[in-house]
Structures are given as C-alpha cells and as structure tokens.
Amino acid sequence: MIAMTLRPVLRFARLPILAGALALGAHMLADPLVAQEALPGSQMARQSLRPYWHVFAAYAIVIVLIGGWAFSIARRLRSLEERLVD
C-alpha cells in the first residue's frame, strides 16, 4: 500500500531534475554566444582550443561518471520500489 502512494511522489520528484537539466543546457548554449560577442572577428580567428584538450577530456570523464552514478541510483531505487510492492 505504501508503494502505491509513493509512485506519484517519485514521478513528480523527477520534474525539478529535468527542469535543471534543461536550464543547464540552455546556459551552456548561450554562454559561447556571449563570449563570441566580446572579441572582434580577427581575434576570434587566431584563437585555438588545442592546448585545452585535457580539460575537455576531464569534463567528458566527469559527465560519464555522473551519468553512471545516476543510473546506479535509479536502478537501486527501482529495486527498492519493487521490494516495497512485495
């Protein structure tokens, strides 16, 4: 009986996470546009991001780790819900 009352609450608990992810995505898309307006075109052409490849690799690793962590939490939560139903 408890699991029946928790399911709607858990569904609504995901909405702030989705809203936060959408806001973060919008911020990440808008930020480079603001940075491009700050420099004249000739300076933008001379810039290179090759020295920062390790930063991109670090961010990719962190994103994969956070995704795996979130997946494991979701799996454990699903297991807990199934045990509560039984």
mmCIF file of the C-alpha atoms, coordinates in Angstrom:
data_MODEL
# 
_entry.id   MODEL 
# 
loop_
_atom_site.group_PDB 
_atom_site.id 
_atom_site.type_symbol 
_atom_site.label_atom_id 
_atom_site.label_alt_id 
_atom_site.label_comp_id 
_atom_site.label_asym_id 
_atom_site.label_entity_id 
_atom_site.label_seq_id 
_atom_site.pdbx_PDB_ins_code 
_atom_site.Cartn_x 
_atom_site.Cartn_y 
_atom_site.Cartn_z 
_atom_site.occupancy 
_atom_site.B_iso_or_equiv 
_atom_site.pdbx_formal_charge 
_atom_site.auth_seq_id 
_atom_site.auth_comp_id 
_atom_site.auth_asym_id 
_atom_site.auth_atom_id 
_atom_site.pdbx_PDB_model_num 
ATOM 1  C CA . MET A 1 1  ? 0.000  0.000  0.000   1.00 0.00 ? 1  MET A CA 1 
ATOM 2  C CA . ILE A 1 2  ? 2.862  2.365  0.776   1.00 0.00 ? 2  ILE A CA 1 
ATOM 3  C CA . ALA A 1 3  ? 4.405  1.815  -2.658  1.00 0.00 ? 3  ALA A CA 1 
ATOM 4  C CA . MET A 1 4  ? 1.152  2.826  -4.316  1.00 0.00 ? 4  MET A CA 1 
ATOM 5  C CA . THR A 1 5  ? 1.272  6.198  -2.551  1.00 0.00 ? 5  THR A CA 1 
ATOM 6  C CA . LEU A 1 6  ? 4.999  6.751  -3.283  1.00 0.00 ? 6  LEU A CA 1 
ATOM 7  C CA . ARG A 1 7  ? 4.822  6.295  -7.048  1.00 0.00 ? 7  ARG A CA 1 
ATOM 8  C CA . PRO A 1 8  ? 3.151  9.650  -7.853  1.00 0.00 ? 8  PRO A CA 1 
ATOM 9  C CA . VAL A 1 9  ? 5.536  11.433 -5.490  1.00 0.00 ? 9  VAL A CA 1 
ATOM 10 C CA . LEU A 1 10 ? 8.557  9.867  -7.167  1.00 0.00 ? 10 LEU A CA 1 
ATOM 11 C CA . ARG A 1 11 ? 7.280  10.828 -10.600 1.00 0.00 ? 11 ARG A CA 1 
ATOM 12 C CA . PHE A 1 12 ? 6.938  14.471 -9.575  1.00 0.00 ? 12 PHE A CA 1 
ATOM 13 C CA . ALA A 1 13 ? 10.345 14.401 -7.907  1.00 0.00 ? 13 ALA A CA 1 
ATOM 14 C CA . ARG A 1 14 ? 11.910 13.969 -11.351 1.00 0.00 ? 14 ARG A CA 1 
ATOM 15 C CA . LEU A 1 15 ? 10.445 17.228 -12.686 1.00 0.00 ? 15 LEU A CA 1 
ATOM 16 C CA . PRO A 1 16 ? 12.944 19.560 -10.922 1.00 0.00 ? 16 PRO A CA 1 
ATOM 17 C CA . ILE A 1 17 ? 15.801 17.402 -12.196 1.00 0.00 ? 17 ILE A CA 1 
ATOM 18 C CA . LEU A 1 18 ? 14.506 17.680 -15.750 1.00 0.00 ? 18 LEU A CA 1 
ATOM 19 C CA . ALA A 1 19 ? 13.976 21.430 -15.392 1.00 0.00 ? 19 ALA A CA 1 
ATOM 20 C CA . GLY A 1 20 ? 17.503 21.838 -14.024 1.00 0.00 ? 20 GLY A CA 1 
ATOM 21 C CA . ALA A 1 21 ? 18.973 19.838 -16.893 1.00 0.00 ? 21 ALA A CA 1 
ATOM 22 C CA . LEU A 1 22 ? 17.111 21.955 -19.440 1.00 0.00 ? 22 LEU A CA 1 
ATOM 23 C CA . ALA A 1 23 ? 18.232 25.192 -17.762 1.00 0.00 ? 23 ALA A CA 1 
ATOM 24 C CA . LEU A 1 24 ? 21.839 23.981 -17.702 1.00 0.00 ? 24 LEU A CA 1 
ATOM 25 C CA . GLY A 1 25 ? 21.645 23.056 -21.387 1.00 0.00 ? 25 GLY A CA 1 
ATOM 26 C CA . ALA A 1 26 ? 20.248 26.475 -22.280 1.00 0.00 ? 26 ALA A CA 1 
ATOM 27 C CA . HIS A 1 27 ? 23.009 28.156 -20.288 1.00 0.00 ? 27 HIS A CA 1 
ATOM 28 C CA . MET A 1 28 ? 25.693 26.075 -21.994 1.00 0.00 ? 28 MET A CA 1 
ATOM 29 C CA . LEU A 1 29 ? 24.330 27.009 -25.413 1.00 0.00 ? 29 LEU A CA 1 
ATOM 30 C CA . ALA A 1 30 ? 24.012 30.720 -24.626 1.00 0.00 ? 30 ALA A CA 1 
ATOM 31 C CA . ASP A 1 31 ? 27.411 31.142 -22.929 1.00 0.00 ? 31 ASP A CA 1 
ATOM 32 C CA . PRO A 1 32 ? 29.598 30.710 -26.085 1.00 0.00 ? 32 PRO A CA 1 
ATOM 33 C CA . LEU A 1 33 ? 27.408 33.212 -27.924 1.00 0.00 ? 33 LEU A CA 1 
ATOM 34 C CA . VAL A 1 34 ? 28.077 35.834 -25.259 1.00 0.00 ? 34 VAL A CA 1 
ATOM 35 C CA . ALA A 1 35 ? 31.818 35.085 -25.347 1.00 0.00 ? 35 ALA A CA 1 
ATOM 36 C CA . GLN A 1 36 ? 31.947 35.478 -29.127 1.00 0.00 ? 36 GLN A CA 1 
ATOM 37 C CA . GLU A 1 37 ? 30.448 38.962 -28.957 1.00 0.00 ? 37 GLU A CA 1 
ATOM 38 C CA . ALA A 1 38 ? 33.283 40.136 -26.687 1.00 0.00 ? 38 ALA A CA 1 
ATOM 39 C CA . LEU A 1 39 ? 36.067 39.684 -29.291 1.00 0.00 ? 39 LEU A CA 1 
ATOM 40 C CA . PRO A 1 40 ? 36.449 41.195 -32.753 1.00 0.00 ? 40 PRO A CA 1 
ATOM 41 C CA . GLY A 1 41 ? 36.405 38.787 -35.679 1.00 0.00 ? 41 GLY A CA 1 
ATOM 42 C CA . SER A 1 42 ? 40.167 38.903 -36.326 1.00 0.00 ? 42 SER A CA 1 
ATOM 43 C CA . GLN A 1 43 ? 40.973 37.823 -32.758 1.00 0.00 ? 43 GLN A CA 1 
ATOM 44 C CA . MET A 1 44 ? 38.407 35.008 -32.885 1.00 0.00 ? 44 MET A CA 1 
ATOM 45 C CA . ALA A 1 45 ? 40.126 33.563 -35.972 1.00 0.00 ? 45 ALA A CA 1 
ATOM 46 C CA . ARG A 1 46 ? 43.505 33.398 -34.194 1.00 0.00 ? 46 ARG A CA 1 
ATOM 47 C CA . GLN A 1 47 ? 42.242 31.555 -31.130 1.00 0.00 ? 47 GLN A CA 1 
ATOM 48 C CA . SER A 1 48 ? 42.752 27.819 -30.743 1.00 0.00 ? 48 SER A CA 1 
ATOM 49 C CA . LEU A 1 49 ? 41.418 25.389 -28.151 1.00 0.00 ? 49 LEU A CA 1 
ATOM 50 C CA . ARG A 1 50 ? 44.002 22.681 -28.844 1.00 0.00 ? 50 ARG A CA 1 
ATOM 51 C CA . PRO A 1 51 ? 46.017 23.397 -25.665 1.00 0.00 ? 51 PRO A CA 1 
ATOM 52 C CA . TYR A 1 52 ? 42.874 22.657 -23.635 1.00 0.00 ? 52 TYR A CA 1 
ATOM 53 C CA . TRP A 1 53 ? 42.173 19.114 -24.869 1.00 0.00 ? 53 TRP A CA 1 
ATOM 54 C CA . HIS A 1 54 ? 42.818 17.731 -21.375 1.00 0.00 ? 54 HIS A CA 1 
ATOM 55 C CA . VAL A 1 55 ? 40.071 19.968 -19.974 1.00 0.00 ? 55 VAL A CA 1 
ATOM 56 C CA . PHE A 1 56 ? 37.562 18.578 -22.477 1.00 0.00 ? 56 PHE A CA 1 
ATOM 57 C CA . ALA A 1 57 ? 38.689 15.028 -21.668 1.00 0.00 ? 57 ALA A CA 1 
ATOM 58 C CA . ALA A 1 58 ? 38.298 15.683 -17.933 1.00 0.00 ? 58 ALA A CA 1 
ATOM 59 C CA . TYR A 1 59 ? 34.792 17.057 -18.415 1.00 0.00 ? 59 TYR A CA 1 
ATOM 60 C CA . ALA A 1 60 ? 33.858 14.061 -20.574 1.00 0.00 ? 60 ALA A CA 1 
ATOM 61 C CA . ILE A 1 61 ? 35.096 11.657 -17.896 1.00 0.00 ? 61 ILE A CA 1 
ATOM 62 C CA . VAL A 1 62 ? 33.184 13.509 -15.173 1.00 0.00 ? 62 VAL A CA 1 
ATOM 63 C CA . ILE A 1 63 ? 29.988 13.552 -17.246 1.00 0.00 ? 63 ILE A CA 1 
ATOM 64 C CA . VAL A 1 64 ? 30.256 9.794  -17.857 1.00 0.00 ? 64 VAL A CA 1 
ATOM 65 C CA . LEU A 1 65 ? 30.893 9.143  -14.148 1.00 0.00 ? 65 LEU A CA 1 
ATOM 66 C CA . ILE A 1 66 ? 27.924 11.270 -13.075 1.00 0.00 ? 66 ILE A CA 1 
ATOM 67 C CA . GLY A 1 67 ? 25.719 9.536  -15.652 1.00 0.00 ? 67 GLY A CA 1 
ATOM 68 C CA . GLY A 1 68 ? 26.787 6.127  -14.345 1.00 0.00 ? 68 GLY A CA 1 
ATOM 69 C CA . TRP A 1 69 ? 26.172 7.243  -10.775 1.00 0.00 ? 69 TRP A CA 1 
ATOM 70 C CA . ALA A 1 70 ? 22.675 8.492  -11.654 1.00 0.00 ? 70 ALA A CA 1 
ATOM 71 C CA . PHE A 1 71 ? 21.960 5.228  -13.494 1.00 0.00 ? 71 PHE A CA 1 
ATOM 72 C CA . SER A 1 72 ? 23.031 3.168  -10.480 1.00 0.00 ? 72 SER A CA 1 
ATOM 73 C CA . ILE A 1 73 ? 20.851 5.269  -8.169  1.00 0.00 ? 73 ILE A CA 1 
ATOM 74 C CA . ALA A 1 74 ? 17.874 4.783  -10.486 1.00 0.00 ? 74 ALA A CA 1 
ATOM 75 C CA . ARG A 1 75 ? 18.484 1.033  -10.566 1.00 0.00 ? 75 ARG A CA 1 
ATOM 76 C CA . ARG A 1 76 ? 18.718 0.815  -6.769  1.00 0.00 ? 76 ARG A CA 1 
ATOM 77 C CA . LEU A 1 77 ? 15.600 2.953  -6.384  1.00 0.00 ? 77 LEU A CA 1 
ATOM 78 C CA . ARG A 1 78 ? 13.689 0.688  -8.781  1.00 0.00 ? 78 ARG A CA 1 
ATOM 79 C CA . SER A 1 79 ? 14.834 -2.340 -6.762  1.00 0.00 ? 79 SER A CA 1 
ATOM 80 C CA . LEU A 1 80 ? 13.674 -0.666 -3.554  1.00 0.00 ? 80 LEU A CA 1 
ATOM 81 C CA . GLU A 1 81 ? 10.266 0.139  -5.073  1.00 0.00 ? 81 GLU A CA 1 
ATOM 82 C CA . GLU A 1 82 ? 9.865  -3.475 -6.191  1.00 0.00 ? 82 GLU A CA 1 
ATOM 83 C CA . ARG A 1 83 ? 10.676 -4.710 -2.677  1.00 0.00 ? 83 ARG A CA 1 
ATOM 84 C CA . LEU A 1 84 ? 8.149  -2.293 -1.192  1.00 0.00 ? 84 LEU A CA 1 
ATOM 85 C CA . VAL A 1 85 ? 5.439  -3.566 -3.521  1.00 0.00 ? 85 VAL A CA 1 
ATOM 86 C CA . ASP A 1 86 ? 6.082  -7.171 -2.468  1.00 0.00 ? 86 ASP A CA 1 
# 
